[in-house]
Amino acid sequence: MAIEVMAEKRTLKLELDAGMVDGKQRISSKSYSNVKLDATDDSIHASGEALAGLQELPLMKVKKVEESVITNV
């Protein structure tokens, strides 16, 4: 039995440094949906850094969140 994985949806997520609260790191996040399925990791990262430049808080991480469908072939 073969398994096929098909990417269905991608989201770009920025994690921003919101400072320390009670000794714990506070993280603010912004998500951008409808990322093209054929976008490369390099282009997603570059877009994330460009969008982070528009934010007031400093960038900590750029994440790619992907939903996939797994089916038997």
Secondary structure as GFF3:
##gff-version 3
##sequence-region A 1 73
A	DSSP	beta_strand	3	21	.	.	.	ID=ss1
A	DSSP	beta_strand	24	32	.	.	.	ID=ss2
A	DSSP	alpha_helix	41	52	.	.	.	ID=ss3
A	DSSP	beta_strand	59	72	.	.	.	ID=ss4
###
